[in-house]
Amino acid sequence: MPQGSDWYYWDNYTVYKGGQTVEIDVTLDTIPVFIRQGAIIPLTTGIHNLHLDVIDKLNILIDASEGSEFIIYEDDGKTNRYLTGEYCKVSIKTHKSRSSFRIVLEKDGTYHTNVKEVCLDVLCCEKSPNKVYLDGKRINMYLDTEAWENSDEGWYFDNENRIARIKYNRYGENHQFDLEFNVKDVMELDTQL
């Protein structure tokens, strides 16, 4: 593993320290992929051709162990209208403090994106958040994944993979997400069942 960073194994998010050699059991059906600490990775499914298929759902994998920056760029892919501002550039900036993690999304450009639903998958290997805020408003925490999947907005914690999954449906606008990690009292955890 390259020095200067910790690395996550994609299949199970096991953390490996940089500067060491690791051996991973693989089969002919697997490819060992590692994620650098602090990474921001946009993902989608069901896309076979970027020019023909429409991306309407976006997952953004974010490692919460340190601050980072990433830009997602989108335009019509056919014309030069991007030269006159018809593009959508979403800047993602993260900041980690002792008891919180902030994600700021800032949009630039006039292009209307086709993305309708976004899920921020925030890797939280140290501890799980107890509250999540969207633009200063606390959003619902779900314990039932089916209820979360059927909601338009909210979050749940995937304890097996140590991921806070935050869903919202207003991509292409400026937003700020704040994850709080300080639990003072178990009774403080409000949940939506």
N, C-alpha and C positions, 0 to 999 in steps of 0.2 A: 504494500500500500504506500502511495506517495506520502512523504513527510509534510508536516505543516497543517494537517487537518485530520479529523476523524472521518471515517467512512461508514455508511450504512449499506448492508447487503440488501438489495432490492426485494428479494423474496420474503424476508422475514424481519427486516429492519434491525438486525443484529448490528451492534456498533463495533467497529474495529479501529484501533489506534493506528494513525499513520506511522510510517517508518518501519513497518514490519512486513514479513512475508506470511501470507495466510494460504491455507489449502482448503478449497471448497469442493465437496462432492457434487458432481454434476452428471447429468445423463446426456444422451444425444438430443434430447428434447429441451434442454435448458441452456441458457447463456448466463454466466455470472455477471451481473451488473451491480455496480456500486455507486452510491450517491454521496457526493462530497458534503460535509457538514456546512450548513447554511444555504443549501441549494434551494432554488425556486424552479419548479418544473411544471409547465403547462401540459395537460394530458387531455385526450378525448378518445372516444371509442366509435367504431362503426364507420370510420372514414377510409375509403379505398382510393379516392382521387380528390386532391385538394381543389381542383378546378371544377369538378362536377358535384361533389357532395357538400352539404351545408353543415357547418359546425354550429349546433344550437345548444349543446351542453359542454361545459368546460370544467375540468377538475384541475386545481392548481395545488401541487404538492409543495409544502413549505416546511423546511426544517426550523424549529424554534430554538435551536441551541445557540444561535448568534444572529446578529443583524446582517441583512443582505439587500441586494437590489436586482431587479430584473425588469425588462420591458417586453410586453406582448404587442406585436404590431399586426395590423390587419388593414387591407384595402380591397377594392373589387377584384384585383388580380388581372384585370384586362386592359385598363386604360391608364392614361397618364394623369388622371384627376388627382392623384395623390400629391402632385406638384402644387396644386392650389389648395391644399389642406384637407382634401377628401380622403382621410385615413383615420384610423382609430389606433392610437398609441396609448396603452395603459401601462403606466409606470407603477411597479410594485416595490415598496420599500418596507423593510421590517426593522424593528428595533427591540432588543431584549433588555429588560432591567431585572432587578432581583426578584420582583414579585409579579411581573406582567410581561406580555409580549404584544407589540403593536404591529398591525399590518395596515399600510396606507396605500390605497389605489387611487391614482390620479389620471384622468383621461385628458388626452389632447387630440384635436382633430374633429372633423365634422362627419366622418363616415359613420353610418348607422350599422352597427354590428348585428349579426344574426344570432348571437349568443343570447339565450333566454334564461338559462339557469347555470349558476356557478356553485361549485362546491370547493371550499378551501379545505384541504386535508393537511392539518398542521401536526407534524411529528413532535410529540411531547414525551421524550424518553425519560426525563427526570421526574416529572410529576404531571398529573392531569389538572386542567384548569377547573375552577369552581364556578366561574362566571364568564360570559362572553357578551360584549357590547358591540352594537353596530351603530356607528355615528352617535355615540353617547347613550343609546337606548339599549337596555338589557334585553337580550333575545332569549327565547325559551330553550331550556335544556330538555332533551328527550331521553328517557331510559329505554323506550321501546323503539327499535330501529324502523319498524314498519310505520309507526306514527310519524317518525321523522321523515321518512321517505315520502309520505303523503302530505307533508306540510310544504308551504311555500318558503318558509324561513325558519331557522332554528339550528340547534347543534346537538350532537351527542358525542360521547367519548367511546371510541372503539378500544377497549382495554387490552384486547389481545395484541393489537398492532401498535398501541400507544399513540393513536391518532385522534385529535379533535376534529370532527367533520362538521363544517359550518356551511349551511346552504342559504343562498339568497338569490333573488331573481331580478336584480337591477344592475346587471353588468354594464359597463360603458358609462358609468357615472362615478363621481368622486366618492370614496367611502373610507371610513376608518374603522378597523376592528381592533378591539382590545380584549385580550384574554388575561384574566386574573388568576393567579396561582396561590393565593394565600387563604387557606381555610382556617378560620378562627373557631368555628363551632359547627358541628355536623348539622345542627338544626338550621343553619344558614343556607344550606343547599336547597333552593327552590327547584322543583322539577315539574315538568309537564309529562304526565303519563299518557 
